[in-house]
Amino acid sequence: MRRAHLTRPTAVVSGATSGIGKAIALRLADGGYDVLALGTNAAKLRALEKDYGLRIKGVDIADADLVMQALEGVEADLLVHAAGVLGTAGKVYEITAEAAADILGVNVMGTVSLLRALVPSMVERRAGYIILLGSVAGRNPGNGPALYSASKAAVSALAAGLRNDLHGTGVRVTEIQPGRVNTGMHRQLASGDFYHGYQCLEADDIASTVAHLVSLPPHVDVSQLEILPTDQTLGGSRFRQRSNSTNA
């Protein structure tokens, strides 16, 4: 029998309707957390409530005011920020202002909005755990569209700055940097099959990692964690052959 939610730690999970976020939300619920699942897909949120007993909240995290309203009074013991968008493929100087705003709105401002809404109560209680989903593309821009990579580099910088801001409060921060995960997210690029024939990570692999992290004692803070498929290696160079002609 499930314990009443008031006796269980509360976990807020963004991007909980699919992919990594959903896998994490379900794993945490199985582990005894009272999960508040955030997302924008109303039908998928209702399914999480009906099929798994999760609490749900429909909210666009790119809207700072809506985030503050939706999470008013929520005292989270754990925040797992898994929501993110890859955006469209293309050169950074060719992307539209609207597309750029979508990527930065969710990946960067969405992160800030969730932190603004939930971290103050953690600091007040001197306890809490924040897990942010970054990407290896944040450190290796050639492994993702440039603006997406920039947004994930920003998440990494936010995590590092947040650790400094929270020093001495007892609140922990972990940034997870996954490699390629088989969630379907890369299909947003519409530029090839990024899954068939590759042994990618699965969403459950990231969920298992989160379950391990939250099982660690409060004095242990894994600040940054990179997770790659065994067959994925980052790096490399790209060269353009020069003309044989010389300048006068």
Secondary structure by P-SEA (a helix, b strand, c coil): cccccccbbbbbbccccccaaaaaaaaaaaaccccccccccaaaaaaaaaacbbbbbbcccccaaaaaaaaccccccbbbccccccccccccccccaaaaaaaaacaaaaaaaaaaacaaaaaaaccbbbbbbbcccccccccccaaaaaaaaaaaaaaaaaaaaaccccbbbbbbbbccccccccccccccccccccccccaaaaaaaaaaaaaccccccccbbbbbccccccbbbbbbbbbccccc
